[in-house]
Amino acid sequence: MRAVDIIAKKRDGQNLTDEELKFFVNGYAAGEIPDYQASAWCMAVVLKGMTEAEATAYTLCMAHSGDVLDLHHIAPFVVDKHSTGGVGDKTTLVVAPLVACHGLPVGKMSGRGLGFSGGTIDKLESIKGFNVSLTTAQFMDMLAKHGVVVSGQSADLAPADGKFYALRDVTATVESLPLIAGSIMSKKIASGADAIVLDVKVGKGAFMHTVEEAEALAKLMVKIGQGVGRRVAAILSDMNQPLGDAVGNALEVKEAIATLHNGGPTDFREHCLTVGGKMLELAGKATNLDEARAMLAESLANDQAWTKFVEWITAQGGDQSQLDNPETLPQAPLVETVTAPRTGYLAAMDAAEIGKTLIDLGGGRLKKGEAIDYGVGIIFHAKIGGKLTVGAPLLTIHANDATKLVAARQRLLNALSWSDTVVAAPPHTLKIIDAV
Ligand code: URA
């Protein structure tokens, strides 16, 4: 078999066999197929797609490119969640300890920023000392001792996805239903969770722009997971505006901390209760979502979730003093509040453009492996439906360079649309898919 023939076959819109997919995935993971051929293949998949059978075979090859964990000797039932990627999505930071403090172990492998979307691992790394590079043994040890662990992509678990993920980030090949499904579900299968809640984002700041596309992705992932014996549900959630108010790594950690102290923006808090609630429900800890949400709201109010968060972050090496004093997290030197250019209702926010602005401020990557600035970002003082009078605070930019700050100000103003008449805040949870 030759990589070039497999690329050509997909370019010409033909279906790949299980053997061809295995050859390509394993060849790339082993370093035998170079980045340029893998990039060409990813682009061919973006343009020509995959059948359900190809997507399933691709996912299983990726999952089996490394160890596939069986965690049952450590914990009888482990849960996990995964987002398809959005702007301002810091859900894992809150949901992992929130669910774990109910005695339900959460073992999770997360990613770095991808395209215009942020990544949990980058956010966690803005905390001094936090170690995301765990071996399989360390992952299992953390789970056994603390009931919660979040690792970066490791050399042991789904290593093929680690390589494809970093490549897709910088080759405009993220937006593909089978590549996203394969990337997410290979990690989920490899990291051994019994139940998985998929947070499938829909809208301008997501890789799936319509409910139909998102539903197709959700159903494919649910089917792949159920096919290998996992309990899986998907929540379709709105990403036509950033989630919460903060966009940028350390700023998002601060917002997660505020939420764990029973504060934080309402949309973000509600989202955490829904995603975490579904995890409790899938694990049989609650009989329905309302009951599960109420259990979680209680643990935000009584500090149990916060206590678990501190235990988790410090167990992975994070500096507790930064959690207790969030103002000591990375902070950009230039901070400017931009005011509303007019009176009116905020009608739309181009969340992808906001995500790209963060990258240009230095908070995301344009090339593989690039260093990022954890302190830069944006805080929004209004979201869709908000009424502002001219001159009222609209957003605050945190930058490390005056030229970048000026460019970001213009770009962000252009990313917002206004209306003279009342605009309703959009619904956040759009659909829940339990079975296919
Ligand atoms: N999240 C992932 O882990 N992979 C993707 O491809 C998209 C979102």
Residues whose N, C-alpha, C, O or C-beta is under 5 A from the ligand:
A	BS01	URA	S83 T84 G85 G111 L179 I180 S183 I184
